[in-house]
């Protein structure tokens, strides 16, 4: 009787081990930005095919328009721009259940809200 219980437990354990498969990491399909009433136009578009566009028009003489690909791991987004792009906020943390994105570069802190 003990042998049957041990065998059944071993089969159940092995079955649960194989039941959990690795999930594919789907990209986000969301746009983050500042309020439409804010004169500073900052917008981050993340697409489900792991591409992005980023617009920062906070400085009139130094407008930033960047596109490229991104990686997503543990609610952290790393933006990788196409070649020849200017310096920009390329590390973001998705917070508040996906409702906001936060970034810090030097002494500049950004919080963008989901549109």
Secondary structure, 3 states (H helix, E strand, C coil): CHHHHHHHHHHHHHHHHHHCCCCCCCCCCEEEECCCCCCCCEEEEECCCCEEEEEECCCCCCCEEEEEEEEEECCEEEEEECCCCCCCCCEEEEECCCCEEEEEECCEEEEEEEC
